Amino acid sequence: MNPDLAKLDATTGKLLGIAGERAQRDAFDEQALRTLAERRAVLPRIPDLLAGLPPLTTQVLHGDYSAVNLLFDGDELTAVLDFLPPDPFLVAYELGRIAFDPRTVVLDEDWITVGVNLVGAYLETNPHLPAADVTACARVALIQLLTSLYGVKQHYLKPGLIQDDLDQFWALRHGAATRLLDNLADVESALAQAAHDR
């Protein structure tokens, strides 16, 4: 993980400028001004978050193993969609995205327990994953959230057909990033315990 923080800061500034210069601001513009300013304020913390990462395991991943790409029949998973070309990346990235999905982090008051329980279930099927990958998965998910402007970027630079959904997803992802950042020590402590207890 090596995000271009100068480019991210410049893009954030550009989006703030577009939203701020609108003659008639709507509710999303006001939300964007607040959330983008909050995001910009935490960018200086990303180098320390990256420095806190241990060496991590890499393997071929799905890359976007999330609720929108899973089909269920009742409680049974019947299909996984949207496979990208095979690409090796951090196992902690995929595990963190699954366990700390923005919908869970924002909408479930017991999100830490839910995420740690999912990680525990993952470890039952993959018990050889190093403890460092387990403990770091929330941090990796957080870094990914903090370095992504997905949704708000489309809103101002290239709106899509489902832009209302993307607008809501931006707000959800921003809320998840904020909550993860504020609770990272507790989350990593719980994950370290889960890695130890397997």
N, C-alpha and C positions, 0 to 999 in steps of 0.2 A: 504494500500500500504506500503510494507516494503521490498524494494529491497535490495539484498545482494551486497552492493557497493564494498566490498573487492573482491568478486568473479567476479563482472563485470570488475573491474580494472585489475584483473589477466587475464581474458579472452581477454580483449582488448590488453594487453601487449603481450599475446601469438600470437594473430592475427597480430599485428605489427611485431613481430619477424619473423613469417612465410613469410609475404609479403616482409619484408626488406632483408631477406636472399636469396631470389630468384636470381639466376645468371642472368636470362633474365627477367626483369620486363616488364610487358605489361601495357597498359593504365589503366586497373582496379587496378593493383598493386599500381601504382602511386596515383591513386585516393584514394585507401584504406589507404595508408600511411598517406595521408593528412587528410582524414575524421576521421580515427581512432584516430589520434593525437588530432584533434579538440575535438572529443568526450571525450577522456581521460581528456583533460584540463578542461572540464565543469563538470566532475563528482563531484568535491568538492562543487558545487552549489546545488546539489540535496537535501541535508539535509535541507537547507533553503527553497527550494521549497516545500518540504514535511511539514515543520513546518508552512508554510503559508496556509495550507489547514484547513478549518473549519470542524466540524463534518458533514458528508455527508450521504445521503440517500442510502440505499441498497435495491435492489429488484432483482428478477430473470431476467437475461438478455439473449439476443441472444449470445453476446460475440464477434462476428465478423461481425457486421452489416455494411458492406462496399460495395463499388461498385461491386466488383467481386462476391458478393453473392446475388446480386439483378438482377432479370430478368424483362425486360420491354417489352411491346408491344407498340411502339411509346412512348408516355409520361405516359402510364399507368403501374404502378407496378403490375406485374402478379404473381410473386413468390419470396420468400425469401428462400435461400438455406443454407446448412451447419450449421444447428442447432446443437449445442453441447448439452450434457446432461444439463438440467436446473441447473443453478448455480447462487446463489445470489452474486452480486457484486455492485459496485458503479454506480448509475444512471449517475453521472457526467462522468464516464469513457466512457460509450456508447455514450452519447450525445456529448462529446468532440471529440471522434473518428469520428462521423458522420459529425459534423459541421466543424471540422478542419482536414479533410482528407488531407493527404500529397499532393495529386494531386491538390486540391484546393489551399492550402497554398503556394505551389511553383509555380503553373502555372497560377494563377489568381492574377493580380495586386491588385484587390479590394477584396482580400481574407477575410479581417476582416469583411467587410460589408456582404459578402456572408455568412460567418459563423454565424454572428449575426442574419441575416435574417432567416437562417435555424433554429436557436434556437428560434426565435420569432414564427415561424410556429409550432415548437414542443410545445411551450407553449400554443398555441391556442387549441391544443388537450389534453394537460396535464397541465392545469393552476395551479394545486396544488403543482407542484414541488417547493420546497423551493428555495428562492433566492440564498442561499449559494451554492446549487448544480449548479445553472445556472452560477453564477459568477466563480465557480471553474472549470468548465468543460474544459476550454482550458489548465489550469495548469495541470489537471489530464492527459489530452492527451499529453502534453509536457513531463511530468514525464515518461509516458509509452514509448514515443519515445526515450527519453534519456537513458532509462534503457534496451533498446532492441538492439541487434546486428543482428537482423533478416536480412538475405540476405548475408551480409559480412561473417557472421559466417559459413553459409553453403558453401560459396565459398571456404573457406580455410580448413574446417574441414570435410564436407560431401556434396560435390556438388550434386545438384539435376538435374532432367531431364530438368527443365526450368530455369537453373541457370542464363542464360542471363537476363531473366525477373527479377529474384531475385537480380541480380547485379544492374539493373536499379532502382528497388524498394528501395534498400539500399540507393542509391544516393538521391532518392526522399525523403525518410524518414529523412535522415540526413539534407537535405536542409530545410525540414519543421521544424525539431527540432530547427535548428539555427534561422530560421525566427520567430518562436513562442517565443523562448527565448529572442530574441532581442526586441520583440514588446509586451511582456506579459502585461506590465502595461496598454498599450492602449487597448489591447484586453479585459482585465478584466474590465476596465472602461466601455467599450461599452457593455459588457455582464451585468454588474451591472445596467446600464441604461435600458437595455431590460427587466431585471427582475423587475425593478421598474415600467416600463411603461405598463405592461400587465394589 
